[in-house]
Amino acid sequence: MLFHLRHTGLWLDGMAIGSGAVCGALLRYGAVKVQERTKCAPWAIPCINVAGSFVLSALSVSTQVDPRVRLMLGVGFCGEGGGGREGGVGGGA
């Protein structure tokens, strides 16, 4: 089955989504840790959500973005789409 996935491009699509998801999760985790250490108002996740909305908007109107980059940033990094998952950036928790 792995051989079939490699030849259909799904393997690379999955790697793009996974790498974007890891980077997005680390960004959100880091923002929360900085917020906890500085004892500032809890604006880290809402600010990341707003920034993610702008990224998703730019991706949706751009026609020159490679489809795998769109998967990496939209589905992986920002958490948009991906099988009906509710929520946007950092959604779910």
C-alpha positions in Angstrom: 0.0 0.0 0.0 2.9 2.4 0.7 4.1 1.9 -2.8 0.7 2.9 -4.2 0.5 6.0 -2.0 3.9 7.1 -3.1 2.9 7.0 -6.7 -0.4 8.8 -6.4 1.1 11.7 -4.5 -0.9 11.1 -1.3 2.3 10.3 0.5 3.7 13.8 -0.2 0.4 15.4 0.5 0.4 13.7 3.9 3.9 14.8 4.6 3.0 18.4 3.7 0.0 18.4 6.1 2.0 16.7 8.9 4.9 19.1 8.7 2.5 22.1 8.7 0.6 20.6 11.7 3.8 20.2 13.7 4.8 23.8 13.0 1.4 25.1 13.9 1.2 23.1 17.1 4.6 24.3 18.2 3.7 27.9 17.5 0.6 27.7 19.6 2.4 25.9 22.4 5.2 28.5 22.4 2.8 31.4 22.4 0.9 30.0 25.4 4.2 29.4 27.3 5.4 32.9 26.6 2.0 34.2 27.8 2.3 32.1 31.0 5.8 33.3 31.8 5.1 37.0 31.2 1.8 36.9 33.1 0.1 39.0 30.4 -3.5 39.0 29.3 -4.6 35.7 27.6 -4.4 37.1 24.1 -2.0 34.5 22.6 -4.4 32.1 21.0 -7.0 34.7 19.9 -4.1 36.6 18.1 -2.9 33.4 16.5 -6.5 32.7 15.4 -6.8 36.1 13.7 -3.4 35.8 12.0 -4.5 32.3 10.8 -7.7 33.8 9.4 -5.6 36.2 7.3 -3.4 33.3 6.1 -6.4 31.3 5.1 -7.9 34.3 3.3 -4.7 34.9 1.4 -4.5 31.2 0.4 -8.1 31.1 -0.7 -7.7 34.0 -3.2 -4.2 33.2 -4.4 -4.0 31.3 -7.7 -0.3 31.0 -7.7 0.2 28.9 -4.6 1.3 25.3 -5.2 -1.4 22.8 -4.0 0.9 21.1 -1.6 1.9 24.5 0.0 -1.8 25.2 0.3 -2.3 21.8 2.0 0.7 22.5 4.3 -0.4 26.0 5.4 -4.2 25.6 5.2 -4.9 22.1 6.5 -1.7 21.5 8.4 -0.5 24.8 9.9 -3.9 26.6 10.3 -6.0 23.5 10.8 -8.6 24.4 8.1 -10.6 21.6 6.5 -9.1 18.2 6.9 -12.1 15.9 7.0 -14.7 18.1 8.6 -12.7 19.0 11.7 -14.4 21.8 13.6 -12.5 24.9 14.5 -9.7 26.9 13.0 -6.3 27.6 14.2 -5.9 25.8 17.5 -9.5 24.6 17.3 -10.6 21.7 19.4 -9.0 22.6 22.7 
